[in-house]
Amino acid sequence: MVYVRARTIHECNEFTHCLRPTLASLADLKADTTASTDGDLLDDSAISEQMNRLIVLLDEGDTAALDVLAALRNRPLDRALADRLTLVAAQVELFDFDRALQLVKGCDGQ
């Protein structure tokens, strides 16, 4: 029992040691993300413009909507919006433009 506990503690220490660089990187990433709010997140008008373009393309049944979706995914987005756009892209790939349009407008019936 003492051997098992000592081995477990040793493994935990090794695991913690291995995680330290990753945790430090994540801490740096969080600091970088919060520092960039002035540039990236003030992109709301561009995001709004792309969303409006997406709605027009979906209404027309145009697969160019996939290009707009790809451009939107390269922007810093709210997690809920990013998840919704993933669902929209899946519907466009299935050529279900009506459903995709409902998802964009938030009328998904859920």
Secondary structure by P-SEA (a helix, b strand, c coil): caaaaaaaaaaaaaaaaaaaaaaaaaaaaaaaaaaaccccccaaaaaaaaaaaaaaaaaacccaaaaaaaaaaaccccaaaaaaaaaaaaaaaacaaaaaaaaaaccccc
